[in-house]
Amino acid sequence: MKKICFLLILFCLLPSCATAQWYLFPGKKNPAGATVPDTVSRNKPDSTAVLQNAADSLAAAADSLGVPAMIPAWEDVFVSELPDVVHIALVLPLQASDKPSDNFLDFYSGALLALRDLGQNGLRANLQVFDSADSKASLEPAFGAGQDLLIGPVALADIRGALTLLDPRKVLVSPLDPAAAPLSETGPVVQSPSPWTAQLDELVRWVGQDKLVNEEIYVVRDTAAAGQGEQTDYLMRRLLESGIRYHSVLSVKEIPFARNRQFRVMIASDRDSFFASAVRSLSIEGALNDDIILYGTSRIRANGTGPADLHNTNAHLVTPYFIDYEDPAVADFILAYRALFQNEPGSFSFQGYDTMRYFVTMCTKYGRQWYKRLPEYSQKGLQSDFRFSTGSPRVNQAVRRVIYNKDLTTVQAR
């Protein structure tokens, strides 16, 4: 009965925003799926970063980044007209024929709500949904030929497979997997989640803006061969280019902590175990010393770090995903989602909403050549933002600054 009610709710959306081909049967929502990655909390610690952990898992599972052969003329295609009806293909691993995925049903529901909201402002859209986990719903050659916007597939391997079938005049949006970012440099892919390079760039800017003249910055460096990898090299190079002066130490114990002095600390390692150990040591010191600030990326939260560790270290994190529950737009979304789907939105719901709303808006503003105009339009979402630069025109560079205060509040830095 719940499944029937859910389907009826989805069909009710169609007159205002979209028509669709349905390839799924909604399953029962796992209560744990309602957990969101970040919250602005006035009375309790921050919640688990569900979406970020999922994205990191996808990236870690990718064995290679081989790029399939592309038709080089795709970027030279020039079609300027604005579509009267925006035709959209959404490709998600819904697992509809087996056990439906709660996370991707959430993403799908958020995307539908975005179309509903845009439809109330006059949008006409046709949505076609593909279940990439169902062999019966596999993509066909010249995939996307009749579409203005292609969102998905999700996993890197599925994206690479879809590119071999993609109509040469089209591009597709990678909605979740950060490992797909290199594909945007050589092929028709737009990377929606910002990669770790964008996070480290913003982190170094933040440290440079916060540091006072007499304050000291310490970088805890991993000297093991496994710890001196791509991310460590990139961070140290960006610090050198920025001109920020710092002390390099091999462990937290080497930092001469003292009261009434500010200690700003960063961790440079490609090993998750080193990260977790260093954060725990800093947390112990931070419980005794109020003048410690740990700077890091969303990667810190994916290594078993608890909320208490983040608050003890007054962590300043740069992350692609953060939900400010004091934002009126977030509150409106939650109420609308509850009314339509009789459930609480999860982190994937917010991501589906933000992704669909931004790229459909791009298509309605700039027409079928929207992917050539990405650096010209930025947008603030509910959970993530969108900002493309001319230097990397198809990789989202937008991230958010989040502060974990000692009083157990979590706020977005403005």
VEXLOSE-203344 format. One line per field, with one value per residue (C-alpha): residue number from 1; z, y, x. Coordinates in Angstrom, 3 decimals. Layout:
VEXLOSE-203344
nulum (NUM  ...)
w (Z  ...)
v (Y  ...)
u (X  ...)
//
This chain:
VEXLOSE-203344
nulum (1  2  3  4  5  6  7  8  9  10  11  12  13  14  15  16  17  18  19  20  21  22  23  24  25  26  27  28  29  30  31  32  33  34  35  36  37  38  39  40  41  42  43  44  45  46  47  48  49  50  51  52  53  54  55  56  57  58  59  60  61  62  63  64  65  66  67  68  69  70  71  72  73  74  75  76  77  78  79  80  81  82  83  84  85  86  87  88  89  90  91  92  93  94  95  96  97  98  99  100  101  102  103  104  105  106  107  108  109  110  111  112  113  114  115  116  117  118  119  120  121  122  123  124  125  126  127  128  129  130  131  132  133  134  135  136  137  138  139  140  141  142  143  144  145  146  147  148  149  150  151  152  153  154  155  156  157  158  159  160  161  162  163  164  165  166  167  168  169  170  171  172  173  174  175  176  177  178  179  180  181  182  183  184  185  186  187  188  189  190  191  192  193  194  195  196  197  198  199  200  201  202  203  204  205  206  207  208  209  210  211  212  213  214  215  216  217  218  219  220  221  222  223  224  225  226  227  228  229  230  231  232  233  234  235  236  237  238  239  240  241  242  243  244  245  246  247  248  249  250  251  252  253  254  255  256  257  258  259  260  261  262  263  264  265  266  267  268  269  270  271  272  273  274  275  276  277  278  279  280  281  282  283  284  285  286  287  288  289  290  291  292  293  294  295  296  297  298  299  300  301  302  303  304  305  306  307  308  309  310  311  312  313  314  315  316  317  318  319  320  321  322  323  324  325  326  327  328  329  330  331  332  333  334  335  336  337  338  339  340  341  342  343  344  345  346  347  348  349  350  351  352  353  354  355  356  357  358  359  360  361  362  363  364  365  366  367  368  369  370  371  372  373  374  375  376  377  378  379  380  381  382  383  384  385  386  387  388  389  390  391  392  393  394  395  396  397  398  399  400  401  402  403  404  405  406  407  408  409  410  411  412  413  414)
w (0.000  0.820  -2.614  -4.324  -2.368  -3.240  -6.953  -6.832  -5.244  -7.994  -10.755  -9.195  -9.978  -13.719  -14.757  -13.245  -14.305  -16.339  -18.131  -17.466  -18.240  -14.970  -14.412  -10.645  -7.765  -4.599  -1.642  2.044  3.344  5.774  8.739  8.799  5.260  6.572  8.084  6.488  6.023  7.854  9.997  11.654  15.201  18.126  20.747  19.468  17.415  13.652  12.008  9.779  6.291  4.387  0.917  1.224  2.459  -0.471  -2.919  -1.321  -1.559  -5.257  -5.785  -3.812  -5.786  -9.138  -10.304  -13.264  -15.067  -18.645  -21.005  -23.940  -27.439  -28.069  -31.166  -30.962  -32.729  -29.790  -28.431  -31.811  -32.073  -32.043  -31.228  -29.697  -29.554  -26.219  -25.941  -25.448  -23.562  -21.765  -22.431  -19.583  -19.119  -15.557  -15.170  -11.644  -10.196  -8.730  -8.544  -9.164  -10.179  -7.011  -3.797  -4.593  -3.395  -0.720  -1.494  -5.212  -4.708  -2.479  -5.251  -7.728  -5.401  -4.869  -8.633  -9.107  -6.505  -8.312  -11.544  -9.677  -8.328  -11.728  -13.329  -11.074  -12.669  -16.191  -17.039  -19.389  -19.089  -20.187  -17.861  -18.916  -16.175  -16.748  -14.130  -14.758  -12.355  -14.521  -17.628  -19.229  -19.065  -20.603  -22.655  -26.433  -29.089  -29.705  -26.069  -25.425  -29.061  -28.221  -24.864  -23.823  -20.464  -19.377  -15.652  -14.846  -14.773  -11.269  -10.939  -12.910  -14.739  -15.808  -17.000  -19.116  -20.602  -21.369  -23.154  -25.711  -26.622  -26.264  -29.177  -30.275  -29.997  -26.308  -22.881  -19.680  -16.065  -13.508  -10.451  -7.551  -8.217  -7.673  -9.441  -12.752  -12.701  -15.040  -17.739  -18.050  -19.173  -22.330  -23.039  -22.937  -19.154  -16.705  -13.160  -10.641  -7.272  -6.685  -6.551  -3.770  -5.637  -5.314  -1.595  -1.034  -3.056  -0.838  2.318  1.580  0.823  4.138  6.145  4.465  5.257  8.914  9.902  11.981  11.868  15.022  14.733  13.817  11.404  11.836  9.137  10.430  7.604  6.912  5.940  5.051  1.334  1.249  2.801  0.283  -2.556  -4.911  -2.351  -0.077  -2.974  -4.144  -0.680  -0.107  -3.556  -2.947  0.429  -1.238  -3.986  -1.455  0.499  3.808  6.306  8.398  10.645  9.420  12.122  11.980  14.731  16.894  19.878  18.265  18.379  21.454  22.656  25.245  26.684  25.372  22.006  18.784  16.975  13.485  12.303  8.973  8.183  5.033  4.248  1.730  4.390  6.123  9.197  9.620  9.350  11.972  14.409  14.050  14.537  17.691  19.126  18.311  19.913  23.196  23.133  22.070  25.072  27.234  24.993  23.578  21.085  18.572  15.091  12.746  9.032  6.697  3.959  4.046  3.906  7.674  8.368  6.230  8.324  11.436  13.056  15.547  16.133  19.489  17.771  15.347  18.074  20.379  17.586  16.519  13.062  10.025  7.167  3.459  2.024  -1.105  1.013  3.936  4.921  6.923  8.628  9.595  5.920  5.107  1.702  3.414  5.747  2.785  0.980  3.985  4.403  0.686  0.657  3.680  2.128  -1.201  -0.172  3.429  4.485  5.678  3.015  3.172  1.934  -1.494  -1.683  -1.309  -3.872  -6.409  -5.951  -6.281  -9.287  -11.257  -10.467  -11.463  -14.759  -15.905  -15.139  -17.241  -20.146  -19.925  -19.698  -22.409  -24.614  -25.864  -25.782  -22.018  -21.333  -23.117  -20.753  -17.350  -16.098  -16.684  -14.107  -10.469  -8.080  -4.352  -3.623  -0.498  0.161  -2.503  -4.715  -8.372  -9.672  -12.829  -13.778  -17.180  -16.133  -15.597  -17.351  -16.765  -13.189  -10.343  -8.068  -5.417  -1.839  1.572  4.705  7.879  11.478  14.380  17.488  20.994  22.193  19.951  17.334  13.653  11.379  7.824  7.569  5.536)
v (0.000  2.355  1.694  2.524  5.759  6.680  6.140  8.179  11.032  10.910  10.884  13.918  15.882  15.352  18.031  20.828  19.918  16.826  13.712  10.591  6.971  5.027  2.113  1.753  0.475  2.467  0.420  1.001  3.824  2.824  5.191  5.463  6.822  10.092  11.002  14.131  14.866  18.159  20.293  23.653  22.493  24.797  22.090  18.875  17.598  17.381  14.260  11.690  12.744  10.138  11.602  12.466  8.958  7.447  9.664  8.795  5.082  5.441  7.188  4.582  1.750  3.112  1.131  3.328  6.451  5.212  7.531  5.970  7.233  10.443  12.168  15.416  17.504  17.446  20.844  22.516  21.768  25.048  24.953  28.170  27.942  27.800  24.633  25.032  21.734  20.632  16.931  15.291  11.835  10.745  7.610  6.155  2.675  2.356  -1.468  -1.391  -5.046  -6.275  -4.259  -0.552  1.683  4.106  6.600  6.823  6.869  9.873  11.476  10.776  12.237  15.396  15.774  15.463  18.142  20.462  19.969  20.595  23.900  24.973  23.902  26.298  29.067  28.010  25.254  22.513  19.371  15.752  13.406  9.951  7.729  4.846  2.258  1.576  -1.399  -3.149  -4.929  -4.585  -0.788  -0.551  2.484  2.280  3.556  7.303  7.710  11.193  12.023  13.451  14.974  18.478  17.411  14.080  13.512  10.288  7.562  7.725  5.396  6.008  2.665  3.341  6.835  5.453  2.894  5.553  7.702  4.944  5.187  8.946  10.989  13.063  16.287  15.800  16.050  14.267  15.420  13.321  13.863  12.156  10.417  12.725  10.190  11.167  14.683  13.836  12.752  16.341  17.455  15.323  14.359  15.465  15.278  17.999  17.239  18.304  17.425  19.438  17.340  17.203  19.669  22.365  21.616  21.932  25.169  26.684  25.304  27.060  30.308  30.008  29.454  32.437  34.670  33.561  33.581  36.542  37.933  36.271  33.007  29.741  27.078  23.451  20.810  17.228  15.309  11.605  10.402  6.858  6.088  5.259  8.614  10.739  10.578  12.806  14.773  15.374  16.626  18.922  20.434  21.101  22.656  24.956  26.015  26.843  28.843  30.765  31.977  30.782  30.023  26.896  24.418  20.831  18.125  14.345  13.915  15.912  15.336  17.593  20.634  22.783  23.398  26.134  28.121  31.588  30.832  30.060  26.877  26.301  22.748  20.909  17.211  16.143  12.455  10.122  7.439  7.322  5.656  8.496  11.040  9.264  8.921  12.571  13.842  11.751  13.110  16.666  16.031  15.070  18.235  20.296  19.171  20.874  23.771  26.116  27.670  24.803  25.037  22.043  22.827  20.037  18.802  16.578  13.636  13.970  13.014  9.882  8.374  7.427  10.845  11.458  14.738  15.176  15.130  17.824  20.067  19.537  20.711  23.604  22.023  24.273  21.979  22.615  20.391  20.120  19.248  21.112  21.784  24.908  24.066  27.700  28.658  29.381  27.711  24.487  24.611  25.121  22.153  19.877  20.815  20.308  16.974  15.708  16.761  15.045  11.890  11.359  10.946  12.866  14.008  12.444  13.914  12.346  14.116  17.489  16.541  15.442  18.716  20.915  19.064  19.023  22.638  24.059  22.244  22.646  26.373  26.467  24.873  27.322  30.333  29.421  26.866  23.582  24.895  25.446  23.439  26.122  28.818  27.210  29.781  32.527  31.346  30.317  29.182  28.516  25.256  23.798  21.428  22.232  25.172  25.478  27.617  26.856  28.757  29.481  27.606  24.371  25.085  21.739  20.910  22.450  24.464  25.498  24.318  25.426  26.394  24.742  25.439  22.997  25.187  24.134  24.741  21.818  24.089  23.672  26.707  27.631  30.345  33.285)
u (0.000  2.906  4.419  1.130  0.803  4.381  3.769  0.568  2.472  5.113  2.496  0.821  3.973  3.726  1.195  3.244  6.752  7.484  6.480  8.504  9.130  9.182  11.555  11.326  9.257  9.933  11.058  10.641  12.781  15.504  15.229  18.985  18.889  17.463  20.831  22.264  25.961  26.170  23.940  24.038  23.416  22.938  22.657  24.195  27.157  27.201  25.731  27.510  28.594  26.565  26.913  30.596  31.440  29.553  31.420  34.761  33.921  33.176  36.495  38.439  36.829  38.030  41.052  41.857  40.750  41.013  39.211  37.385  37.934  36.011  34.773  36.771  34.144  31.726  32.776  32.463  28.745  26.803  23.099  21.835  18.062  16.268  14.169  10.419  10.456  13.625  14.223  16.134  17.634  18.400  20.557  20.759  21.500  18.025  18.058  14.307  14.018  15.754  15.966  15.571  18.375  17.180  19.944  19.242  15.486  16.175  18.244  15.438  12.801  14.859  15.277  11.499  10.882  13.295  11.343  8.099  9.435  10.789  7.506  5.617  7.708  6.756  9.221  8.059  10.165  10.156  12.042  13.205  14.655  17.104  17.999  21.699  21.562  18.941  20.231  16.785  17.065  20.539  21.534  21.351  23.780  23.554  22.508  21.152  20.382  16.970  17.918  18.950  20.359  21.902  22.478  24.311  25.409  26.862  29.875  33.059  32.880  29.280  30.186  33.015  30.614  28.011  30.607  31.165  27.458  27.005  25.744  28.798  26.785  25.994  27.613  26.671  26.774  28.643  26.412  28.229  31.550  34.573  36.816  35.188  36.665  39.616  37.151  35.952  39.413  39.374  35.778  32.136  31.690  30.671  31.808  29.152  30.800  33.943  37.161  39.743  41.963  39.289  39.015  42.766  42.902  40.214  41.832  45.140  43.273  41.437  44.615  46.256  43.287  43.061  46.724  47.850  51.386  52.718  50.791  52.444  51.207  52.232  51.985  52.035  53.713  53.641  57.121  56.078  56.247  52.524  51.713  53.600  51.132  49.197  47.197  50.181  52.307  49.511  48.976  52.683  53.015  50.035  51.476  54.795  53.083  50.985  54.018  52.556  55.329  54.911  56.714  56.911  56.662  56.441  53.843  51.470  53.780  56.406  54.129  55.049  51.497  51.120  48.264  47.449  49.047  47.185  48.219  46.894  47.499  47.227  47.809  49.667  49.252  47.676  47.104  43.741  45.242  47.739  44.936  42.832  45.736  46.791  43.250  42.793  46.054  45.019  41.639  43.286  45.396  42.405  40.382  43.040  43.989  41.351  43.751  44.059  42.533  42.693  42.359  41.303  39.011  35.937  38.339  38.893  35.282  35.567  38.355  36.410  36.761  33.960  32.095  33.848  37.252  36.161  34.766  37.781  40.097  37.846  38.053  37.826  36.835  36.370  33.660  31.486  28.419  26.907  23.300  22.487  19.205  18.725  18.450  14.767  15.167  16.267  13.270  10.918  12.450  12.044  8.363  7.670  9.494  7.576  4.267  4.957  6.779  5.658  9.270  12.316  14.800  18.250  21.498  20.927  17.548  19.248  21.878  19.285  17.425  20.518  21.914  18.670  17.804  21.191  21.646  18.040  18.370  21.545  19.680  16.781  19.145  21.637  19.899  21.264  24.840  24.610  27.771  29.834  28.586  29.143  31.707  29.133  26.600  27.032  24.326  23.998  22.195  20.668  23.563  26.156  27.049  28.037  30.889  32.851  35.996  37.505  40.653  38.729  35.436  33.728  34.732  32.767  35.086  32.550  33.084  31.848  33.755  32.459  33.531  33.084  33.005  34.015  30.435  29.311  27.752  28.553  28.299  29.057  31.698  30.461)
//
